[in-house]
Amino acid sequence: MKLSHVYIMTNKNHTVLYTGVTSNLLRRVYQHKTKFYKGFSSRYNCNQLAYYKEFTNIKEAIAYEKKLKAGNRARKENLINEMNPEWKDLSDGWVFDIE
């Protein structure tokens, strides 16, 4: 079974939120941390994983991502506060053995 994730990245001051969807959360978080792609998340230093949700169906994940992106910041903050009230980097301690 192939899993997909919707996730929210933030910067160290939590002033910016980036919402995305991926079929490989480990690799995608690594790409954010290393600024692999030049764009919004690299420009605003979104390198901390604040929230994620797992899906077994990519279409459901994409629909959820669109719903989050269409919503306001307060809704995203509420999701983060439910899962991660201290806004810690949820990827701390992950081993990024990416090639």
JOSULPE-V892539 format. One record per run of one state. SS is the DSSP state (H for helix, E for strand, C for the rest). FROM is the first residue (numbers start at 1). LEN is the number of residues. If there is no record, write none. Layout:
{{SS FROM LEN} {SS FROM LEN}}
This chain:
{{C 1 3} {E 4 7} {C 11 6} {E 17 6} {C 23 2} {H 25 9} {C 34 6} {H 40 4} {C 44 4} {E 48 8} {C 56 2} {H 58 13} {C 71 2} {H 73 11} {C 84 16}}
